Amino acid sequence: MKIHFYLLFTMGLLAGCNSSGQKAEEKTEKANEVAAQVVENVADKTFEELFVSAVPAELPDNVFKLVGQDFTVITAGVESDYNSMTASWGGWGIMFNEPVTWCFLRASRYTLEYIKREKIYTMSYFDEPYKDQVILFGSSSGRDSDKMKKHTLTAVKTPIGSISYKEAKLIVECELTEVTTVQPNDFYTEEGKTFVTDAHKEAKEYHKIVFGKIRNIWIKK
């Protein structure tokens, strides 16, 4: 009886594992199908058909999830020449009585050159099905690769001329207000000092903190 019970119990576990694995695969396939369908649906739509304006105080999303888990896609440039990067350090707040965003970037980031040149940029956020595309923006530099041709997202120009993507669920348009260079002595933890010092060895320049006044916020309809 014990042997029979063990066999039945083991078979039940295996069936459960197979079922869980199958469900996970089905979930992934469904997410891919949804993403593909969304891309198909948005590709031919205009910016105005896809997004509605909002104010900072009405944002429904949690910044800790958006930045820390969903990640930020920072894009700067013009329709004929733009670059995007992935960032996971930054946030939103108030400075000079204005709503602002801030991000912590390596000085060598190619997108940072576009931000300084254009003085305007977007910080965009995407749903889970686009996670692979978001991460792709951080896989290499656009300075020495054609990474901007590898993604499948649909670029779009906002009413004031900045660049984002039709698949985004949230777009924050920023006007550059300040770029600050950090120094090791600015940090009061060994973790902070070590981080910026090690990064300096590679880039030969310390990290930048980029502040931008929020010009517009757009939420997917």
C-alpha positions as CSV (number, residue, x, y, z in Angstrom):
1,M,0.0,0.0,0.0
2,K,2.8,2.4,0.9
3,I,4.4,1.7,-2.5
4,H,1.2,2.3,-4.3
5,F,0.6,5.5,-2.4
6,Y,4.2,6.8,-3.1
7,L,3.7,6.1,-6.8
8,L,0.4,7.9,-6.9
9,F,1.8,10.8,-5.0
10,T,4.9,11.0,-7.2
11,M,2.7,10.9,-10.4
12,G,0.6,13.6,-8.9
13,L,3.6,15.8,-8.3
14,L,4.9,15.2,-11.9
15,A,1.5,16.0,-13.3
16,G,1.4,19.2,-11.3
17,C,4.9,20.2,-12.5
18,N,4.0,19.5,-16.1
19,S,0.8,21.4,-15.7
20,S,2.6,24.4,-14.2
21,G,5.2,24.3,-16.9
22,Q,2.6,24.1,-19.6
23,K,0.6,27.0,-18.0
24,A,3.8,29.1,-17.9
25,E,4.5,28.4,-21.6
26,E,0.9,29.2,-22.4
27,K,1.1,32.5,-20.4
28,T,4.3,33.5,-22.3
29,E,2.7,32.6,-25.7
30,K,-0.4,34.6,-24.8
31,A,1.7,37.6,-23.7
32,N,3.6,37.4,-27.0
33,E,0.3,37.2,-28.9
34,V,-1.0,40.2,-27.0
35,A,2.1,42.2,-27.7
36,A,2.0,41.3,-31.4
37,Q,-1.7,42.3,-31.6
38,V,-1.0,45.6,-29.8
39,V,1.8,46.4,-32.2
40,E,-0.5,45.7,-35.1
41,N,-3.2,47.9,-33.6
42,V,-1.0,50.9,-32.9
43,A,1.3,51.0,-35.9
44,D,-1.1,53.0,-38.1
45,K,-2.6,55.2,-35.4
46,T,-1.6,58.8,-34.8
47,F,-0.2,60.1,-31.5
48,E,-3.5,61.8,-30.7
49,E,-5.4,58.6,-31.3
50,L,-3.2,56.7,-28.8
51,F,-2.5,59.1,-25.9
52,V,-4.3,61.5,-23.7
53,S,-2.8,64.3,-21.7
54,A,-2.5,64.1,-17.9
55,V,-1.0,66.1,-15.0
56,P,1.7,64.8,-12.6
57,A,-0.6,64.8,-9.6
58,E,-3.0,62.5,-11.4
59,L,-0.5,59.8,-12.3
60,P,-2.0,56.4,-11.4
61,D,1.3,54.5,-11.5
62,N,3.8,53.8,-8.7
63,V,7.2,55.4,-9.5
64,F,9.0,52.7,-7.6
65,K,7.5,50.0,-9.8
66,L,7.9,52.0,-13.0
67,V,11.5,52.8,-12.5
68,G,12.7,50.0,-10.4
69,Q,10.9,47.1,-12.1
70,D,9.5,48.2,-15.4
71,F,12.5,50.3,-16.2
72,T,12.7,53.7,-18.0
73,V,13.4,54.1,-21.7
74,I,15.0,57.5,-22.1
75,T,14.9,58.8,-25.7
76,A,16.3,62.0,-27.2
77,G,16.8,63.3,-30.7
78,V,14.7,64.2,-33.7
79,E,12.6,62.0,-36.0
80,S,15.5,61.4,-38.4
81,D,18.2,60.8,-35.7
82,Y,17.4,59.7,-32.1
83,N,18.7,57.3,-29.5
84,S,17.2,55.4,-26.6
85,M,18.6,53.8,-23.5
86,T,17.3,51.8,-20.5
87,A,17.6,53.3,-17.0
88,S,16.7,51.9,-13.6
89,W,17.9,54.6,-11.3
90,G,15.9,57.8,-11.0
91,G,12.6,59.3,-10.0
92,W,10.2,62.2,-10.0
93,G,9.7,65.1,-7.6
94,I,9.6,68.9,-7.2
95,M,12.4,71.3,-7.8
96,F,12.1,75.1,-8.1
97,N,8.4,74.6,-7.5
98,E,8.1,72.6,-10.7
99,P,7.5,68.9,-11.2
100,V,10.7,67.3,-12.4
101,T,12.3,64.0,-13.2
102,W,15.8,62.9,-12.4
103,C,18.0,60.1,-13.6
104,F,21.5,58.8,-12.7
105,L,23.5,58.2,-15.8
106,R,27.0,57.2,-16.8
107,A,28.8,60.2,-18.4
108,S,29.6,58.1,-21.4
109,R,26.0,57.4,-22.3
110,Y,25.3,58.2,-26.0
111,T,21.8,59.2,-25.2
112,L,23.1,61.8,-22.8
113,E,24.8,63.6,-25.8
114,Y,21.4,63.8,-27.5
115,I,19.8,65.1,-24.3
116,K,22.3,67.9,-24.0
117,R,22.0,68.8,-27.7
118,E,18.2,68.8,-28.0
119,K,17.4,70.0,-24.4
120,I,14.3,67.8,-24.5
121,Y,13.7,64.1,-24.1
122,T,11.1,61.5,-23.1
123,M,11.0,59.0,-20.3
124,S,8.7,56.1,-21.4
125,Y,7.3,53.1,-19.6
126,F,5.9,49.9,-21.0
127,D,3.8,46.9,-20.0
128,E,5.3,43.5,-19.3
129,P,5.0,42.1,-22.9
130,Y,7.5,44.7,-24.0
131,K,10.1,43.9,-21.4
132,D,12.5,42.3,-23.9
133,Q,12.4,45.3,-26.1
134,V,13.0,47.6,-23.2
135,I,16.0,45.6,-22.0
136,L,17.4,45.6,-25.6
137,F,17.9,49.4,-25.4
138,G,20.4,48.8,-22.6
139,S,22.2,45.9,-24.2
140,S,24.7,48.1,-26.2
141,S,25.5,51.6,-27.1
142,G,24.0,53.3,-30.2
143,R,27.4,55.1,-30.7
144,D,29.1,52.0,-32.0
145,S,26.2,49.7,-33.0
146,D,22.9,49.7,-34.9
147,K,20.8,48.8,-31.8
148,M,18.1,51.3,-32.8
149,K,17.3,49.1,-35.8
150,K,17.0,45.9,-33.8
151,H,13.9,46.7,-31.8
152,T,10.3,46.2,-33.0
153,L,8.7,49.2,-31.3
154,T,7.1,52.0,-33.4
155,A,8.7,55.4,-32.9
156,V,6.4,58.4,-32.7
157,K,6.8,62.2,-32.5
158,T,4.9,64.0,-29.8
159,P,3.2,67.3,-30.5
160,I,6.2,69.3,-29.3
161,G,8.6,67.2,-31.4
162,S,10.2,64.8,-28.9
163,I,10.4,61.1,-29.7
164,S,8.9,58.1,-27.9
165,Y,7.1,54.9,-28.9
166,K,3.5,54.1,-29.7
167,E,3.6,51.0,-27.6
168,A,4.4,52.9,-24.4
169,K,1.7,53.0,-21.7
170,L,3.1,56.3,-20.2
171,I,5.3,59.0,-21.7
172,V,6.9,61.8,-19.6
173,E,8.3,64.7,-21.7
174,C,11.1,66.5,-20.1
175,E,12.9,69.8,-20.7
176,L,16.6,69.7,-19.5
177,T,17.2,71.9,-16.5
178,E,20.4,70.6,-14.9
179,V,23.2,68.1,-15.4
180,T,25.3,67.6,-12.2
181,T,28.5,65.7,-12.0
182,V,28.9,63.6,-8.9
183,Q,32.0,63.3,-6.8
184,P,33.0,60.4,-4.5
185,N,33.0,62.8,-1.5
186,D,29.3,63.5,-2.2
187,F,28.4,60.1,-0.9
188,Y,28.2,59.1,2.7
189,T,28.2,55.4,2.2
190,E,31.1,53.2,1.1
191,E,28.7,51.6,-1.4
192,G,28.1,54.9,-3.2
193,K,31.8,56.0,-3.1
194,T,32.9,52.6,-4.5
195,F,30.3,52.6,-7.2
196,V,31.1,56.0,-8.7
197,T,34.8,55.4,-8.3
198,D,34.8,52.1,-10.1
199,A,32.6,53.6,-12.9
200,H,35.1,56.4,-13.3
201,K,37.9,54.0,-14.0
202,E,36.0,52.8,-17.0
203,A,34.5,56.0,-18.4
204,K,37.2,58.4,-17.1
205,E,34.4,60.7,-15.9
206,Y,32.0,60.6,-13.0
207,H,28.3,59.8,-13.3
208,K,25.8,62.6,-14.1
209,I,22.5,63.4,-12.4
210,V,20.1,64.7,-15.0
211,F,17.1,66.8,-14.0
212,G,14.3,67.7,-16.4
213,K,11.2,69.8,-15.9
214,I,8.1,67.9,-16.9
215,R,6.6,69.5,-19.9
216,N,3.9,67.0,-20.7
217,I,2.6,63.6,-19.5
218,W,0.8,61.3,-21.9
219,I,-1.1,58.1,-20.9
220,K,-2.3,55.4,-23.3
221,K,-6.1,55.6,-23.9
